[in-house]
Amino acid sequence: MDLTKTYFLSGETAQSTAYALAEYLDVEKNMITQTMRTRNGYTVQCKGDASAEWTKYLGMDVAVSVNLTQDGDRLVVNIGTEKWAEKLGMAAVGSIFFQPLILTAGIGALRQAALPTDIFNFIGTFLGSEPIVERTMPEPETEKNFCPYCGTENRIGAIFCKSCGQKLEEEKEAYCPDCGGPLDGDEAFCPYCGRALK
């Protein structure tokens, strides 16, 4: 899952979004939250279950750090997942010593995995916008030189096909720059008006 997304602010700020997110995590997710101003924006830290302190001892608690950085009319949201490794470690230790810890650490890891999605969904709803998808321009197609007779791809600039030997480029018609008369291309003078061509 991509843990960094960018949104258009649409009238809000990094500050208002950070405080709204902290309230959502506090009220809806029943988490302990802390909002801090940083040099580039705001950080919302949340952890645990405020109603059940004991969950941390069983590996069931969740904790994330959400960094919100304002860049003009855009808000860059990055979610840190520093506690995930701890839960996987708890599951590994539990599998050796305490079989029940596998289940509780697994529950904690599942809750942790779902939290970023919930956070991004809340921010999108609060800002009234979907994450910005940066689109890259497709590479321009390189010029191809296919033989019109056999279809073989030849080097750009080749005059004859490397496979069948047929001439690749149609001869371009030439015209006199003065009178517009048709030329064969090898004339020194125009046969219609006499202009020197070479």
Secondary structure, DSSP 8 states (H G I E B T S, - for coil): ---EEEEE-TT--HHHHHHHHHHHHHHTS--EEEEEE-SSEEEEEEES-TT-GGGGGGT---EEEEEEEEETTEEEEEEE-TTHHHHHHHHHHHHHS-HHHHHHHHHHHHHHHHHHHHHHHHHHHHHT----------------EE-TTT--EE-TT-SB-TTT--B-S----EE-TTT--EE-S--SB-TTT--B--
